[in-house]
Amino acid sequence: MSARKSPAGKAFSGNASRGKATTAKQGDGATRRSHLYARIYALVCEIPPGQVATYGQIARLIGCTARVAGFAMAATPPGGDVPWQRVINSQGRVSPRSDGSEGLHQRRLLVSEGVFFDKSGRVDLQGQGWAGPGWEWLDEHGYDPANQ
């Protein structure tokens, strides 16, 4: 399958039979990781302002682990166009950072987009959780929704 451009303008390629990230036969781990991250970023760019997705939700759609989705969000370039802040943990919370910070910047960005946090610091995933990309997007990007 040929590479396509994601909403973020990054190269994107899908595996139509499984919706899993394709891995290059040639190249090193950095090339495969770059390709996988580009797929994750393309999906995250579909999350509208005021809604959130979980690392696990992104992982299930891409075909990786939630940890990998988290690593991809942590690796987004500063000032980039990937709305990394819209991906939170499965409890509806902003995950603590590896540097020990509590993710106050992420929380502020989400609040500025209209995301509400309750007194315990959680987002209502039922009310503000993203339902996922539409069928057209899945098809266009090489995913088979029947295998998701």
C-alpha positions as CSV (number, residue, x, y, z in Angstrom):
1,M,0.0,0.0,0.0
2,S,1.3,3.4,-0.8
3,A,2.0,6.1,1.8
4,R,-0.7,8.8,2.2
5,K,-0.6,12.1,4.0
6,S,-2.2,12.3,7.4
7,P,-4.1,15.4,8.5
8,A,-0.8,16.3,10.1
9,G,1.0,16.0,6.8
10,K,3.0,13.0,7.8
11,A,3.4,9.9,5.7
12,F,0.9,7.2,6.6
13,S,0.4,3.7,5.4
14,G,-2.1,1.0,6.5
15,N,-2.5,-2.7,6.6
16,A,-6.0,-3.3,5.1
17,S,-6.4,-6.8,6.4
18,R,-5.8,-6.1,10.1
19,G,-5.6,-2.4,10.8
20,K,-2.2,-3.0,12.3
21,A,0.8,-0.9,11.8
22,T,2.9,-2.2,9.0
23,T,6.6,-2.9,9.7
24,A,9.3,-2.4,7.2
25,K,11.2,-5.4,6.0
26,Q,14.2,-3.2,5.8
27,G,15.4,-0.5,8.1
28,D,16.1,-0.2,11.7
29,G,13.9,0.0,14.8
30,A,13.8,3.8,14.5
31,T,12.3,3.6,11.0
32,R,9.6,1.2,12.2
33,R,8.9,3.4,15.2
34,S,8.8,6.5,13.1
35,H,6.2,4.8,10.8
36,L,4.1,3.6,13.7
37,Y,4.3,7.1,15.4
38,A,3.1,8.7,12.1
39,R,0.1,6.4,12.1
40,I,-0.7,7.2,15.7
41,Y,-0.3,11.0,15.0
42,A,-2.6,10.8,12.0
43,L,-5.3,9.2,14.2
44,V,-4.8,11.6,17.1
45,C,-5.2,14.5,14.7
46,E,-8.8,13.3,14.2
47,I,-9.8,13.9,17.8
48,P,-11.8,17.2,17.9
49,P,-11.2,19.9,20.4
50,G,-13.4,19.4,23.5
51,Q,-13.1,15.6,23.3
52,V,-10.5,13.1,24.6
53,A,-9.4,9.6,23.7
54,T,-7.5,7.1,25.9
55,Y,-4.1,5.6,25.2
56,G,-5.8,2.2,25.0
57,Q,-8.4,3.4,22.5
58,I,-5.6,4.7,20.2
59,A,-3.6,1.5,20.7
60,R,-6.6,-0.7,19.8
61,L,-7.2,1.2,16.6
62,I,-3.6,1.3,15.6
63,G,-2.6,-2.2,16.7
64,C,0.0,-1.4,19.3
65,T,0.1,-1.2,23.1
66,A,-1.2,1.7,25.2
67,R,2.4,2.2,26.4
68,V,3.6,2.7,22.8
69,A,0.7,5.2,22.2
70,G,1.9,7.0,25.3
71,F,5.5,7.0,24.1
72,A,4.4,8.5,20.8
73,M,2.5,11.3,22.6
74,A,5.6,12.0,24.7
75,A,7.7,12.2,21.5
76,T,5.6,14.8,19.7
77,P,7.7,17.7,18.7
78,P,7.2,21.0,20.6
79,G,4.9,23.3,18.7
80,G,3.8,20.6,16.4
81,D,0.3,20.1,15.0
82,V,-0.5,16.8,16.8
83,P,-3.1,17.5,19.6
84,W,-1.2,15.2,22.1
85,Q,-3.1,16.7,25.0
86,R,-6.3,15.0,23.9
87,V,-5.0,11.6,24.8
88,I,-5.4,10.7,28.5
89,N,-5.4,7.5,30.6
90,S,-8.2,5.0,31.0
91,Q,-9.3,6.5,34.3
92,G,-10.0,9.8,32.6
93,R,-7.0,11.4,34.1
94,V,-3.9,13.2,32.8
95,S,-1.0,10.8,33.4
96,P,1.9,11.9,35.5
97,R,5.0,12.7,33.4
98,S,8.3,10.9,33.6
99,D,9.9,14.1,35.0
100,G,7.5,13.8,38.0
101,S,5.2,16.7,36.9
102,E,1.5,16.3,37.2
103,G,0.7,17.3,33.6
104,L,-0.6,20.8,34.5
105,H,0.2,22.1,31.0
106,Q,-1.9,19.3,29.4
107,R,-4.8,19.9,31.8
108,R,-4.7,23.6,31.0
109,L,-4.7,22.9,27.3
110,L,-7.7,20.6,27.6
111,V,-9.6,23.1,29.8
112,S,-9.0,25.8,27.2
113,E,-10.6,23.4,24.6
114,G,-13.7,23.0,26.8
115,V,-12.8,19.7,28.5
116,F,-14.2,19.6,32.1
117,F,-12.4,17.9,35.0
118,D,-14.3,16.9,38.1
119,K,-13.1,17.5,41.7
120,S,-11.0,14.4,41.6
121,G,-9.2,15.4,38.4
122,R,-11.1,13.1,36.0
123,V,-12.7,13.7,32.7
124,D,-16.1,12.0,32.1
125,L,-15.2,9.6,29.3
126,Q,-18.8,8.9,28.6
127,G,-19.6,12.5,28.1
128,Q,-16.4,13.9,26.5
129,G,-14.8,10.7,25.2
130,W,-14.2,10.5,21.4
131,A,-16.2,7.9,19.6
132,G,-13.4,7.3,17.2
133,P,-12.9,8.0,13.5
134,G,-15.6,7.6,11.0
135,W,-15.9,4.6,8.6
136,E,-14.7,6.7,5.7
137,W,-11.5,7.7,7.6
138,L,-10.8,4.1,8.6
139,D,-11.3,2.9,5.0
140,E,-9.2,5.7,3.6
141,H,-6.3,4.9,5.9
142,G,-6.3,1.2,5.3
143,Y,-8.1,-0.2,8.3
144,D,-10.7,-3.0,8.2
145,P,-13.2,-2.0,10.9
146,A,-14.4,-5.6,11.0
147,N,-11.0,-6.7,12.4
148,Q,-10.8,-3.9,15.0
